[in-house]
Structures are given as C-alpha cells and as structure tokens.
Amino acid sequence: MITPKLMRKRVDRAQKNLDDFRSMLDVAYDYTMPENNQFYTREAGKEENLHVYDHTAPNGVVVAANRMQGGLFPPKQKFIKFASGTDYDEGQKELDDALIKATDEFFSYFHASNFDTEINPALQESLISTGYIQIDEQPIWEDVPFRFSAVSTANVLPEKPTNGTIENCHRRLKVAAGAIKETWPEAKIPTELQKVIDRDEFEEVDIIVSQIKERNKYWLYVMWEKEFLFKEERDYKFIIPFRESVSPNEVLGRGPIIRLLPLIRRVNKVMEMGLQAAAINIFGVFTARSDGDFNPFTARIEPQAVIPVDSNDNQNPTLRQLDKVGDAGLADFIVGDMQAIIEKVLFINPLGDVTDPVKSATEQMIRQQEQLRSQGVAIGRLNTELSDVVVRSVVAILRSRGK
C-alpha cells in the first residue's frame, strides 16, 4: 500500500530524473520554443524570443510537428480501424461488421473531442525531449466523454521505466483551492487546506497528481503537502508520456532538437554576428577628433558609434568613417549550409521548394521512401508509446459508458 510518505519519496526520486536534463532542456527550449520554456520563472506577457536571430529551428519544430500529426493522426480522418484477429474463425464476418460500426462510433466521439488541437503542442515538445498528453474523463452529462490536454515537460516528473515505457509519473499543478472539490468531488479536504479555502477560495495551492500502475490497473493519486486528497483506480492510462527517441538508461527522450542543439546555437551566433557586421557596413563607425584621452576599454564598436581620437590624420578632419572590412555575404554562405542540415533532419521541404525545378514522379517517390526509412524507428516508438495507448484509453472510457 502506498502511503503519503512513500509517495513523497517517489516524487523526489522522479524529480532527479527531470533535474538531470534541466539545464540542457532550458537551452533547447530557449532557442526553439522560448515562449513555452517553463524551466525558469517567466514574466507573463513578456517577449521571450529577442535573442533568437535564426528562425530555422523554431519554425522547423512547428512544421515537423504538423507533419508528424498528419502522419499519425490526420485531423478528421479515420487513422485506425478495428478488426478481428486470427483467433476468430467462426462468425468472423459478423464480428467484422460489428467492428466496422465500432470504428465509426469510436471516431464520432474522438473527432468531437479536442485531441487535434492538444496533440500538436505535445508533439512539438517530443521533438525536444518528451511529450505528455493527458486524457480526462468528463461527467456523464457531457456530450463528449473525454477531453485532452497537453502537459509541459517541465511540469511532469517521470519515474524510471522497468519495461522501456514510462508508466509511473507525477504532475505538479497549481490550482485554486476552491476548485479542488469541483475537479474531484469526492476529495477529502484536510483542516489546514479548508482554512485556505475559507480565507480565499481563489488562492492557488500546489498539488501533485500521480499516475501509478499496479497489476495492469492505473491509480490516480491527488496529494497536497503530505496528505492524499483523493485516489481512484482506472482501467486506462490517463497521463501518456511519449518520446521520439531515447538513449539507454535514460528516462527522458532525446529528440532531434537535442541532437541538433550545437548546430542550432552555432547558426544563431553566426547569424547574430552577420547582422552586426551588416549593420556596421550599412551605417558605419566613425572616429571624431577630440582633445580628451582615448580609453579602449570603454569604446564601443557598433553602428553609428563615434569614437573620440587625438587625430584623424589625412588633413585631420573632425569626423571620419572607419574603413569597411569583412564580407557580409560569407556569413550567409556559412549559415545556408547549416540551415540545410537542420531542415533535412526535421524533414522540412523533403521534396524541395515549390520554386525548384519540377521533379519526376520517380524522384518524388524515392524521396518519400527515403523519408519513411529515416523516420521508421521514431514512428515505431510513437506508435507504441502514443497512438496505441491513446486508442486503448479512449476505448476503455467508451466501454465504461456502455458504448
């Protein structure tokens, strides 16, 4: 039996799994998804991407996630079908006919949910490390029995898996104290928490929602400080972690953005320096004759800067522009090669730009086959950790409603 004390130990151990990746994930989000970086305290409404000079990777994450969603879960399309297995010989046609109707009913509810909008941000996070999608069963009077929500990687603490798939995890939440009963009507509110609610029901408190698998069942635990508020057994996985790729003996995933991170930082730096060089060449840097002393430690080399000097020579004009040096086009050449690598890894424009020469049907087919081979392992893992689990969880909820 899990006690609050034991659960706290598990949460602390799972926290270390996230902390091991925290510094690397902070940098990765900073260069690719700065607005979604929750690994440090952010000011609401503040512009977070002023340090990003090259947008190949940020735009590539969005395009790659859209392609993944289109391949795995094409919106408003039936991407799976139910059929009888090899164990059923007698009455197989009747069973298949029933399963065709079951497929139609499954998608009538699935497409009415918010899955299409919530899976995309989760897929974007999986391109960096680990994506999380949560499925919540709705009250019986709701038209749609379930709803989905994408969960930030920074808010989930995964436990080390024993069979290669993350099953147990803990989600940190800030909720209004008065909303706890609305979310979990059967929650037991301890005296100290009730005092908070009586004082201000809108005051936010920290709670931990845990998913623990025991004997093919999943348990939901809701804990505040050192007390359980609510626990419930479920037939389905309600917090679904998934990874595009993972290294042995590690818990969190290492997506293509992690693998490209040194290159992304390099491109950003070269682009920054290239823009600075272009600005200096456009606006110039000047020296001005002055009677004061020149201090090299305080002089600024930037566009339209004026540096005081004792003499400008050549008849000693009052103001003189420094000679322009360097080749701004070289930066574009260097950046172009690195951007092409990023675009290739993220499968942006696999068939080339629309302005490129028209390719034959054979060449297009070969490129598409090459893309499928390159994505094969990642798609296999996503099918196992995401697609299959989502379908099984939805089926479990629909069966519990008598569907």
Steps between C-alpha positions, in 0.01 A plus 500: 500500500633842404512750786543877463853467637590234243341708223714799602813286465391389154431861398843612624670215311306586185596866541864402455419340164378837376774701671767298317367646173396842627798709386508341153123532456511863613746580219308292243169673576676837508610466136199317354189561717588798723135589565438150640814479714375429852835395639547844651270766643347705219315829505152474352469684171874559461656452157734205534660459156709816463822296522400273208659624176441192285149356478577181311470281810197675663307486173630148433357371830153619399526354148640168625223468763238571232650229280506252789138576584400463135676163483380357832167673565372671183228741625141388439616178334480139616861405565425154648232237463386217724512149354490144632825316559608152393338343808152550357398267218134432567267792442791717389292695247240594763779603734671710233170672418455584868856628522445726197210660690722521808764684297240752382374554856855536632581778256167675547605569860873536430453768234256686725771532765783755509772246413602665170580830674674357806722235342696751289674686789575164661661377177708819487637424846579142401727640226711641784466230763176351633140583417206452736129486417241459776155352449225589749165328522213749496181490711229268370282790387763637261453429129868404454611239759865613508727795436874532447759748623865539406728511804835679507810285545610732781193407710524119488736283703540157337614192687758272341317239289549131562382377157621785279175701514434771759200392706533679835527878511405798712359830379545822697199733489401838635123512548258730675428348839126527447520312169629176655149383594370595157770293330489205742159509675591212732825661619553513876604851599728511808452769765798715396394502135142583600634805684663615175171452313303691765752785488515528120360229272695645206839469672718261303647196675756245380373147449650188343299270275666159477444210262610165642458169318424193711396162356387635162295772669585868532448688824441872518633667817443866583728626778528834678811545714516168692140383469299317236191691395368243258588168341324294238559185296474532122506255212697729275816706487402863552843669484668379183876571468657440160846545348629521145826333605673417825853407607561181704471541879339843464141588586428809294524492123758660274321638199656639181523849652731368774718335236505821294547734796873580443426578136194711587704709743778539245260617228342748740840644595620529141173668403533743790857591403401524134223746580740706712757505219234600247377780725854634540554490123169678439515768767876518558718573803664839534796654678480859621790729584502572872729661753412236759679172567394186311397207720495170306305331780199728466499550124205336325523350153141507378300660216513882506735500797741793526841427655701798631864506380790747517535523123322376187812556279454583125457872563349402837123535430270545797300185414620200299340165416700183569580280203250219443648154532371143479258327265139499620413247229734243655273471803204423273703230327598336830151527648337360186683167530414464868136595445476233231613234751236612753228496235604152384493351851158655572371389158413852388435513125603136435407544134667840471356848465211566264729730301747216434497324161214252462601152615391179334250267667780246550722750679213613723420137588866427582518808726181400682632146551827641634306721741298199624821301554654789691193535723433128538640448851345820637158417353520151651568638847226763468252232394589293808515780758235735360260375230423158649465640852268784393271255319495255792424778750215639290357150448511438877308820569240428231452142627447632852216711356342193340616584147 
